[in-house]
Amino acid sequence: MNKHFISKIIEKSGRIMKRFGSGNSDSKKSNLITTGLILLSVVFLITGVILLLIEPIKRLNRQRISSEAINVIEEKIFSSEADEAEMTFVVPATGNEVSGEEYDFIEETEETEEEEESGGGGGYVTLNSIGILKISKINCKYSVWDEATKVSLRYGLGHYPDSVMPGERGNATILGHNYKDGSMFHRLGELSVGDKVVFTGSDGVDKVFYVEESKIMSADELVDIAVGNITTDRQLTLVTCTYEYGRHGWRRVVICKMEEEPEVEETTAMTEESGSETTLETAETSEGITETSETTIEETTSAETTAETTAETTVETTAEPVEETVTETTAEEVG
């Protein structure tokens, strides 16, 4: 009986141990699964935070570099050695990309593409500035680079190479991104007729333009109005992408005309002064001719007077001897 009782106890104890061991194993598996899910959630959270921070970090880098570029270019424009200073600024060839920049109207050169792909020059590109564009109404002030490439448009505005330089006769086209944070040409659509746009060239001279028209057109239509030979006026065309129609492919275009140059008035004044001087010289010449004529007349009159006096003297001198000779002859004949 005791043996049977002990075997029963042992059998029950074994069952209890098996149950305990099985429960412990399930708990470990459950713990492992829970731990894995937590780690995975943390990874996803960190990845999401990084993705959310990438664009703001890029934007801050672009703003910082753009501000530095403006300061450097302004210093070079207004320095005492402006004629000798190179209007250049070095920027990263890669990084700080703009979302959707592949849809923008740009003129990409093979050289820039190669530099961007290979990170040429140690990962940096040298940009050349032609001046600074200022639009006070929309708080816009950026360097205008001499090219409209992906890299140049990240750090300022770009001049379309097939257009003239701002201030020259013809059309000058300047392109810029539409950053949703309000920078670059984001507020270009707020400009209205008569608003002032100022371009300061490398010579430090402000060229003032006034808005004449603001419109939206397709990117295909833009090609025809971006070139320089579409007008003989001094025209400035500002271009950016727009989402007012809810999709890519549309452009906001603002057309400006340069104010009349004061040199025209100065030239007119100089012409009038020159005309006055010519008139005076003509009058003086006429007076000189008159005086010469009067002198000639006086000399002629004097010559006539001299001739008459000489003739009278000659007649008188000749008459007296004749009379004396006749008298003497008559007297001799009578005697």
Protein Blocks (a to p, Z undefined) as FASTA:
>chain_A
ZZmmmmmmmmmmmmmmmmmmmmmmmmmmmmmmmmmmmmmmmmmmmmmmmmmmmmmmmmmm
mmmmmmmmmmmmmmmmmmmklmmpccdddddfbgjiaehklmpccdddfklmmmmmnopg
hipacdddfbdcddfknopacdddfbdcfklmmnoccddfkbccehiacjddddddddfk
lpajllmmmpcehiacddddfkopacddddfbdcdddfklmmmmmpmklbfbdcdddddd
dfklopahiacdddddddddfklmmmmmmmmmmmmmmmmmmmmmmmmmmmmmmmmmmmmm
mmmmmmmmmmmmmmmmmmmmmmmmmmmmmmmmmZZ
